[in-house]
Amino acid sequence: MHLMLGSIRRMTHSLKQGAGDSAGKRRGFSMVELIVVLSVVTVLTALLMPGIRSARRTAYSVICSANQRQIGIGFMLWSEDRGGLLPKSLLQTEGDFAEMMAVTTGGGSEEMDKSFDGLGRLWEWRYIDSPRCLHCPAHRHTHTYECNEETYEESLTGDVEKRVYANYHYTGHLRLEPLVNEGRQSLRSMHRAGRSVLLTDGLRSREDFNHETGLNVLYADGSSQWQADTGSKIISSLPSDANSGTELFTGDNLGIQMIWFDLGVDSD
């Protein structure tokens, strides 16, 4: 018995000693190995990044389309309560098509009442649950929901002094062709709108063009569809400076109208 216990003690001591020797001989990565590992990680990241960016763009486009459909429901509810009419745009009556992304008239001419306008009326009268749906997640400039959240809340207690922009471009409550041809203004009606275009992604400037390769378009039937910008024709026609002149029939306003006409803005 004593001999057996002695043998076990000697074996345990030998194992501990061997483990200690192995631990003493263990070493870390060499600089060369570390550089190789970092290089492999860098290459793999470079290979994966285009796919990640593409997936993110697709996700943003899907959310954007969902936002437009929510706005479309707001249009339908509004028109049901008002004999088929759409929210009035004071900016459209002034011929300021480039500014029809604005949801308020604040910051404009002294004669213009400071109020919600166009798309903003849907929020003012609560035909949409939140103004967040007026903003596209792909937008990366100064008109994000977060930049304007405080103004949306403050505007409920008084005049809207600040001009706030959505990320979507309202095509207005008036048919465009009579405006262009200087004819009698004709109200648009949801009752006969058919495939009329009610809304597009922002066209005020290149910074307002939410997606790199195209835009979502909301139709009067409530559907939102993707329109590819083949050859970058649309974005290249937009001004790079959003502060350029936007008086009636300036290049900016005419360019936006031409884009809308190409999309079939007043198709019944």
N, C-alpha and C positions, 0 to 999 in steps of 0.2 A: 504494500500500500504506500509506504513511504517512498519507495522507488518510483511508483507511478506519479505521485504528486510532484516529485522532483523533476521528472521528465516533462510534465506539463508546464512547470514554471520556466524551465529552460527554453521550451518551444515558444512560450509567450514572450520571453525576453528577446529571443531571436527575431520574432516577427516585428516587435516594436523597434528594434534596432534597424531592421531592414527598411521599415517605413520611414524612419528618420533619415536614413541614407538617401532614399528616393526623393524625399522632400527637399533635402539639401541640394540635390542635383537638378531639381526642377528650375526652369528658366522661363522668362516672358518672351513676347514676340520680338523679333529683331526689327530694325528700322526698315529693311528691305521687305519683310513680310507685311509690315503695316502699310507701306506704300502700295504694295500689290493689292491688298484688301481694299484700300481706299479707291484705287483705280477701278477695280471691279464694280464697287458700289456706284461710282460716278458714271460709268458706262451704262449700268443697268438703269439708273435714274434717268439718264438722257434718253434711253430707249422707251421708258415708260411715260415720260412727261407728255409727249404729244397725245397719247391715248387718254391720259388724265384730263388734259385740257379739253379734248374733244368731248369727253363724257360730261365735263362741267358745262360746256357750251350747250350740249343737248339738254341737260337738266334745266338750265336757265331758260331755254326756249320753251320747254314744256310748262314751267311755272308761269312764264310770260303769257302763253296761250290760255292757261287757266285763269289768269287775271283778266284777260280780255273777255272771256266767256262770262265771268262774274259781272263785269261792266255791262255786257250785253243783256244780262238779266235785268240790271238796273234800268237800261234803256227801255226794255219791254214793259216793265212795271210803270215807269214814268209815262210812256205813251198810252197805256191802258187808262190811266187817270186823266189824260189830257187829249183825248180824241185822236190819238195816233201821232201827235206831234213829238218832236225831240227837244231836249234842253236848249234854250236860246243861248247863242254865243254873241255877245256884244262885240267881241273882237272880229267876228265874221262880218257883222253889219258895217264895220269900219274898213273892211277889206284887208285886215291884218292877218292873213292866213298863216304866216310864219309863226305868229304868236298864239295860235289856237291850241298849243300844248298847255297854256296857262289855265289854271283852275280858279284864279282870282284876277280881278282887273286892277288891283293895287299897283302903284308905280307907273300908271299910264298917264294919259292926258288929264288935265284938270277938270275938263267937262265930263269925263266918264265917271259914273258912279262907282265907288269902291265896293265891290261885292264879289260873291262867287260867280263863276261864269262857266259856260259849257259843261265839261265833265265835273267841275266843282259843284254844280247844282245837284248832282246825284248824291254827293256827300252832304251838302247843306240840308237836303230834304230826306236824308237817310234811305235812299234807294240802293245804297251799298252799305255793307256793315262796317267797313273800315276804309279810310283813304289809302291804306297800304296797297290795295289792289290797283291803285293808280300808278304804281311804281314798279318797274321791271328790275328783277334781281341782277340782270346783266349790266345795268347802268353803273358807271364808275366815276361820274363827275359830280357836279354840284346840285343835282336835282334828285337826290335819293330821298326816300321816305324819312330816314333818320335826320337828314338836314332840315326837313320841313315839318317834323312831327309837332314841335311846339307851336308853330304858326297855325296848323290845322286846329289845335285845341283853343288857342287864343282867339281865333277868328269867330268862334261861336258866341262871343260876348260883345261884339261890336263890329265896326267897319273893318274890312280887310285892306289894310294899308300896304301890305307887302305883296308883290306879285310872286306867286308860287307856281312852279311848273310841275306837271306830271311827266311821266316818261312816254306817254302815248299822245298821238296827234288826232284830235277830234276833227271830223270833216264838216261839222256844223249842222245847223237846223235849216239851212237854206240850200236849195239845189244850186250847184256851181255853174252850170252852163249859162243861165240868165245873167249871172254876175259877170262872167267873162265877156259875154256879148252885150253887156250894158242894157239888158232887157228888163222886163218886169220881174221882180224877185218872187220866187216861188218857194213855198214852205215844203220841206220834205215830210213825208208821212210814212210811218211804219206800216200802215195799212196797205200800202202799195210799193213798199220798199224793195221787195224781192231780194236780189243779191247786191243791193247797194252797199257800198263800203261806209261803215260808221266810224272806223277807228283804224289807225295804223301805228306802228312803232314811230318814235319821234323823228321828225324830219326838219326840225328848226336849224340844226347844224350837224356837222359830222360827229361832234361830241354827244349829240342827242340820238344818234343812230345806235340803238342798243346792242345789236348783234353784228358781227363782222361780215357775215356772208348773206344776209337777207333780213326779212322783217316779217312779223306776224300781222295779219290783217283780220279785223273783225267785220263780219257781214251782218246785214239786218236780220237774217234768219237765225242769228245767235251762234253761228259757227265761227271758229278762228282757224285760219289756215296759214301755213308757211309759204312765203314767196321768196324764192332765191334771187339774190341780186347778181344776176349773170354778168360777168365782166365788170363788176363793181360800178355799173352804170348809175345806180341810184345814189350811192354814197359819194361818188365823184362829182355829182351835180349839186351837192349841198355845200353851203358856205362853211369854211373852217371856223369863221368868227361868228359866234351867235349874236354879237352886238352890232352887226352890220345893219344898214338901213332896211326897214321893212314897211315902207309906205305902199299904198295901193299900186299893184302891178309893177313893183320893183322886181328885179331878177329873182330874188328869193321867193317871193309870193307866186310868181308865174311858174317857177320850177316845181314848187310843191303841188300846184294845181295840175301840172302836166303829169306828175307821178300819180296823182289820184285818178286822173282821167285814164291813164294807162291801166290802172287797176280796176276800172269800171265803176267809178265812184257813184254814179247815179243810175246804175243798171236797175231797171224795174222788173 
